[in-house]
């Protein structure tokens, strides 16, 4: 039977076709290149975030701008660059690395018109207000389709941030040229026992890391992940960073 005909032989009506959005095609090209060229691995840990949420509220009042888990994660990751220089390195060719002098952190922004990854160019030196304001400006610009090309280049690590509570584990993509990508799942509530046996409720997230196995192995990647987890669970050291 001719595929252009129905079962009774009459012509089929033409099927509607739509073009893929340009941004979606661009994302697909990068994802395909990453899967083709990077031997990546992934690991995740669970992080208790009640203390981090409390610090975010305190900083929001102090800085008069919204500071939540994404902002805390940016500063936590940036602060660890001197200890984990390979995680922020840039792959040069097949056997060389260029070490970064600062943390240039790309943060995923998804507002329904495709994913963008604008870059905070020096997250280590940025204040809390600068980080919060810049991320908010990125979100608003993405909604308007107005992110500039210069805002989308130069990252040496990416944070894939998801706030939907139904998103539990996120496996991020390692961008070509980079070594690591860190992911933040949505917050979850769970019951737990205190030391005296009392049942309490706490908030947790899954924190993940994808990494290029040509550059680092599981031990280095997990050490980096555990260091981020430690800062988010006991965030007192983060407060003075901005």
C-alpha angles and dihedrals in degrees: 000000000000108000088224091061133074123234092273092051098255118132117270116239112250114268118239115251129194129191120243112249115258093238091052091053090050092051091048092052092053092046091050091049091049093051092045098050110024123073095209132181131192139213134171138196133193117245128197107223107182092105091046091051089051092051090048090055091048092050091045090058093043098046098033092230134094112274118177140149096302091056092045091049092051092054093042093052093043092051091057097057095098090055096044105034094158091060089062097040126118118232112234113196115320100308110026137083132200111207118221123237092202140018110262101186125196115203122197116241119192117179100158098275098081135295121292128185109204117184134234098213099207110013093165093062096037120105123232089256092051093050093047094044094046094049091049091049089051092052093049093046091050090053089054093043089241107124110137122232091240089057092058102053137071103044118150094188134018132217115206103203124192123178101179106113091217090063104086107164125024122193105202127204121246105229116229109269093022129095106209144026123191123206133202120201127205120283118266132193119225138171120243140171121249121218091269093051097258117143114238138171123239138175121240139175134193112244115198140186130200115193142181108252091206089069109028136017132220094272094058093042093050092046088055091047093049090049091055090047091052092053093049094046094046101025099168089108091056098058097075094044094088 
